[in-house]
Amino acid sequence: MDPEKGHDSSSTTGKRRKTTLDLQQSVKMDIHDKRERRMLRIFGEQHRKLGLRYKVEELNQKKDVVSLILSYPPMNSMKKERHKNWVRDVLKINDKFRREMEMFSKGKTESVSEVSSETIKLLMKHSLDGIEAYVPPMIIEKMCDQNRPLTWPDEKLRNLAVNFATRQILEEIENPEVQRIRVLGRDGIRVISAVKDLPQIRKRFDIVIQVDTSSGIEENIAVQLGLSPNRGRLNEFLKTKSFLIFLDDGFGWTNLYEVGKEWWNSNNIQKIVCITRGQKIYPRTMIEDLRINLDDHLLPWHLFCLNFGKNVHLSCFQHKAIDVVEKCCGHLFAIVLMARALKRVRFDFSVWEHACYMLSLQHNRSQMVDRVLCNTLAFILGRCSDSAHECLKHCAFYMEREGRDKVGLIQEWIRHALIRKFDEGQKIVGDLVSAFLLEISENGSSVRIREEIREVLVNSLFLLRGGRGLTKEPSDEEWEVEIQLMNNKFSKFLNSPNSPQLCTLFLQNNRFLRAIPPLFFQHMPILQILDLSHTKIRSLPHSLFGLAQLKTLLMRGCKLLMELPPEVGELHNLKVLDFEGTEIIRLPVEVGKLTNLTSLKMSFYGDTDDRWKDDQYYSSRIIPHSVVCNLLQLEELIIDVSPDDKRWNSNVKDIVEEVCQLDRLNTLQIYLPEVLLLNDLWKNASSSSTVANISGMHFRFTVGSHMKRIISRVPLDVEAKFGEQERYLKYVNGERFPIEIEKILEEATALFLDRHSTATSLSEFGLGTMKNLKCCVLVECDEIQAIVDADANRHLSLESLKYLNVYYMKNLKSMWKGKFQWGALSCLKVLTLYTCPQLTTIFTKNMIFSLRNLEELVVEDCPKIESLIVIQNPNSAKSMLKLPKLKKMSLPKLKKLSLHYLPRLVSIFDGLIIPPKLEWMSLYDCPSLKTLYPEEVQSKDLRMITGEAK
């Protein structure tokens, strides 16, 4: 072989091998580059999807808040539809984004994106016009903040939130575009319970079931429906049904779009409602059609507080404020109006009571568009001046929708003789704007009347003349469909008005009204609601008993009315009969004919004067035999009698037997002179009666024989607060601890212990009692030495107690005896200690840290008190309490402190505690208190210190 040829051959082979290697390397590099580019593309797409997902979440948060606000009245129908169209657009974006995410998870990264950041930004710019007219942007921003702190509202507020959330779900169930709903919050299970048992829900859906998601959802559904666990059969079955499925999803792990993908059929109504205990869910990729946060349904309360001010949280009136919000039924505009109106009267208890009463009035006519707003305006206009009332009516009837400049408007009022001076007009404009009745322009030069108010004042057929001080009755032409003449100065009516269309007549609180003409009601054939409460009428006219359509007759507080005529039995359609607070001598037997009655409230005269002894009418039974048991439709029965009335004491056993036959009764107030009568309530109750199951009803029991006090030793506001409780026991002149009392205490939310002769502490009332107790009043229990004796009963911690009022306890030495239990008294908001001459210890070191919800503390006439806090080991305890963090942990919510007639008081908290929220402090007749520690008065919210200074 030629060497050169051999060399060429090997060289060629080497080159080929190198070329092959180069090609292989190049292919590998191309593959690597493609993989790298693909990974970069996937990474970029992941990054884009992640950014898009956060934006979609933010958009949905706004959508959920808007949907929630739209569930509250009032919303102009045109504006509401604009917002609903926007919600539909967001739901469409959700569908497109969900499809993209599914394609991406399957590796199809080349799919065309249907959702862009620009589209989401455009939707996020949606104007909240019409919503922000009632709900300020600052509240909306807080609701949209996903990272806002958790809240722990009062139980009454939680009940409101549950009711409003239930209403929203019922509305959304009618919305075909919303199929999957998630409810966030610890009371979600209560919302489910409220919705699923409603008759309209059972009627609308073929299937209504509740399923726990901790195990297989489909398997649980199949078991409840009595089907085999075959998934295919379950899918086919559910596809043919209208269903409402509630899922109990504790931690929020369930993706609702992965549940029952094969169930859905557009021909049927199909919904899934899922509850999650927390306010957040994981993973964050899950977006439902609607997410309802129960905390957001505190919106009406936050709106009231914002318009009223911080003082609404004062304990003595917060419960009344919550009542007002509840009576407004979530009507956002009415809530704003009421908050601003009540802010002007501050804390006049009677005015707040009247506000609640006005808001609860019902109207029997189709013309009434907005009952709540009507009642709100009736309350507000009843308290404003005649000139302001007429000026507002002038705006409603004559002002252009665009409004009017202020100067021209005031001059017009002067021309129409509504006012006399320009300054008066300026004040009226300012007052109407402040009351939220008129809107003012940005530059302040013009005003206009709000459309909702114009609609009520112009279109409603009713006469608003309450609270005007009127003495002359309206003319015949003015008696319309409804007349509100309450809170005036009518002393009599001369005419029999021709009012064939009158449905509702309010005459209450006319303090000078003594008589009504015999034929006054003759021409009111369809009158259905009549209120004569708190007038001085002595008798009822005969024409009243010809009102065949009358359904509600109210005579509360008519103290001069002593006889209810037998003709009352002719009012066969009557459903509500209320003469509580009157001095009726005896119930006529004809009341037993009123078989449609659902509510009967009555008070009886209790004179023990011997002059009545020979009067057969008076000496007979106070309630005739078989009257109560005939009223089988009764749901509410209130019997108020004097404890001095011997007739009641002799017949109460028979009346209790009749009460036990009322199967529909859910509210009972009664006085039982003997403890053993409680046994009769349960022993004689039928199995279907609510009385048989005391936990299922509202009860107000006064137990124990006693004489009626001429002057109460308890302040009226405390008695009123006690009387508002749903289940209360007032135990008077008791001895020892009967098992019947313990049984009632297990269900009671309030206890009034008056003159108990043997108890040394509440702990003696047995284990397991008082776990639901929220309000406790103790009066003249001379043997009580400690409120709680942990040595006698370690299980009594009063962890639910919110209001504790103690009066005239001559041997009380301390609040707590023995080892203090952590968490005890943790809900306490108000503590009042009055005239306790032996009291030396109110708080100990451990108690201070537990009282984190205490808002108001009142200590009066306790001569042995030297300091509010007593420390047994001063050196170690003081060094611990002086730590800044522990100082702030002590009484963190205390707002009001009142210390009166404490001659030995030398310091309040000995400088150991800083109440950071203290707003009001009153000190009087505390001669040994020479100075206040700077720490005790450094609260930024402290606005007033009243008392003596020497």
Stockholm file with secondary structure:
# STOCKHOLM 1.0

chainA/1-950         MDPEKGHDSSSTTGKRRKTTLDLQQSVKMDIHDKRERRMLRIFGEQHRKLGLRYKVEELNQKKDVVSLILSYPPMNSMKKERHKNWVRDVLKINDKFRREMEMFSKGKTESVSEVSSETIKLLMKHSLDGIEAYVPPMIIEKMCDQNRPLTWPDEKLRNLAVNFATRQILEEIENPEVQRIRVLGRDGIRVISAVKDLPQIRKRFDIVIQVDTSSGIEENIAVQLGLSPNRGRLNEFLKTKSFLIFLDDGFGWTNLYEVGKEWWNSNNIQKIVCITRGQKIYPRTMIEDLRINLDDHLLPWHLFCLNFGKNVHLSCFQHKAIDVVEKCCGHLFAIVLMARALKRVRFDFSVWEHACYMLSLQHNRSQMVDRVLCNTLAFILGRCSDSAHECLKHCAFYMEREGRDKVGLIQEWIRHALIRKFDEGQKIVGDLVSAFLLEISENGSSVRIREEIREVLVNSLFLLRGGRGLTKEPSDEEWEVEIQLMNNKFSKFLNSPNSPQLCTLFLQNNRFLRAIPPLFFQHMPILQILDLSHTKIRSLPHSLFGLAQLKTLLMRGCKLLMELPPEVGELHNLKVLDFEGTEIIRLPVEVGKLTNLTSLKMSFYGDTDDRWKDDQYYSSRIIPHSVVCNLLQLEELIIDVSPDDKRWNSNVKDIVEEVCQLDRLNTLQIYLPEVLLLNDLWKNASSSSTVANISGMHFRFTVGSHMKRIISRVPLDVEAKFGEQERYLKYVNGERFPIEIEKILEEATALFLDRHSTATSLSEFGLGTMKNLKCCVLVECDEIQAIVDADANRHLSLESLKYLNVYYMKNLKSMWKGKFQWGALSCLKVLTLYTCPQLTTIFTKNMIFSLRNLEELVVEDCPKIESLIVIQNPNSAKSMLKLPKLKKMSLPKLKKLSLHYLPRLVSIFDGLIIPPKLEWMSLYDCPSLKTLYPEEVQSKDLRMITGEAK
#=GR chainA/1-950 SS CCHHHHHHHHHHHHHHHHHHHHHHHHHHHHHHHHHHHHHHHHHHHHHHHHHHHHHHHHHHHHHHHHHHHHTSSCCCHHHHHHHHHHHHHHHHHHHHHHHHHHHHHTTCTTSCCCCCHHHHHHHHTCCCTTTTTTSCHHHHHHHHCTTCCCCCCCHHHHHHHHHHHHHHHHHHHTCTTCCEEEEESTTHHHHHHHHHTCHHHHHHCSEEEEEETTSCHHHHHHHHHTCCSCHHHHHHHHHTSCEEEEEECTTSCCCGGGSCTTCCCTTSCEEEEEEESSSCCSSTTCCCSEEEEGGGGGHHHHHHHHHHCGGGGSHHHHHHHHHHHHHTTTCHHHHHHHHHHHHHHCSCHHHHHHHHHHHTCCCCCTTCSCHHHHHHHHHHHTTSCHHHHHHHHHHHHHSCTTCEEHHHHHHHHHHTTSCSCHHHHHHHHHHHHHTTSEEECTTSSEEEECHHHHHHHHHCCEEECTTSCCCSCCCGGGCCSEEECCSSCCCBCCCCCCCTTCCEEECTTCTTCCBCCTTTTTTCTTCCEEECTTCCCCSCCGGGGGCTTCCEEECTTCTTCCCCCGGGGGCTTCCEEEEEEEEESCCCGGGGGCTTCSEEEEEECCCCCGGGTTCHHHHSCSSCTTHHHHCTTCSEEEEECCTTCHHHHHHHHHHHHHHTTCTTCCEEEEEESSTTHHHHHHHSSCTTCGGGSGGGSEEEEEESCCCCCSSCSSCHHHHHHHHTCSEEEEEESCCSCCHHHHHHHTTCSEEEEESCSSCSSGGGGCTTTTTTCCEEEEECCTTCCEEEETTTCTTCCCTTCCEEEEECCTTCCEEEESSCCTTTTTTCCEEEEESCTTCCBSBCHHHHHHCTTCCEEEEESCTTCSCSBCCSSHHHHHHHHTSHHHHHHSSTTCCEEEEESCTTCCCSSTTCCCCTTCCEEEEESCTTCCCCCGGGGCCTTCCEEEECCC
#=GC SS_cons         CCHHHHHHHHHHHHHHHHHHHHHHHHHHHHHHHHHHHHHHHHHHHHHHHHHHHHHHHHHHHHHHHHHHHHTSSCCCHHHHHHHHHHHHHHHHHHHHHHHHHHHHHTTCTTSCCCCCHHHHHHHHTCCCTTTTTTSCHHHHHHHHCTTCCCCCCCHHHHHHHHHHHHHHHHHHHTCTTCCEEEEESTTHHHHHHHHHTCHHHHHHCSEEEEEETTSCHHHHHHHHHTCCSCHHHHHHHHHTSCEEEEEECTTSCCCGGGSCTTCCCTTSCEEEEEEESSSCCSSTTCCCSEEEEGGGGGHHHHHHHHHHCGGGGSHHHHHHHHHHHHHTTTCHHHHHHHHHHHHHHCSCHHHHHHHHHHHTCCCCCTTCSCHHHHHHHHHHHTTSCHHHHHHHHHHHHHSCTTCEEHHHHHHHHHHTTSCSCHHHHHHHHHHHHHTTSEEECTTSSEEEECHHHHHHHHHCCEEECTTSCCCSCCCGGGCCSEEECCSSCCCBCCCCCCCTTCCEEECTTCTTCCBCCTTTTTTCTTCCEEECTTCCCCSCCGGGGGCTTCCEEECTTCTTCCCCCGGGGGCTTCCEEEEEEEEESCCCGGGGGCTTCSEEEEEECCCCCGGGTTCHHHHSCSSCTTHHHHCTTCSEEEEECCTTCHHHHHHHHHHHHHHTTCTTCCEEEEEESSTTHHHHHHHSSCTTCGGGSGGGSEEEEEESCCCCCSSCSSCHHHHHHHHTCSEEEEEESCCSCCHHHHHHHTTCSEEEEESCSSCSSGGGGCTTTTTTCCEEEEECCTTCCEEEETTTCTTCCCTTCCEEEEECCTTCCEEEESSCCTTTTTTCCEEEEESCTTCCBSBCHHHHHHCTTCCEEEEESCTTCSCSBCCSSHHHHHHHHTSHHHHHHSSTTCCEEEEESCTTCCCSSTTCCCCTTCCEEEEESCTTCCCCCGGGGCCTTCCEEEECCC
//
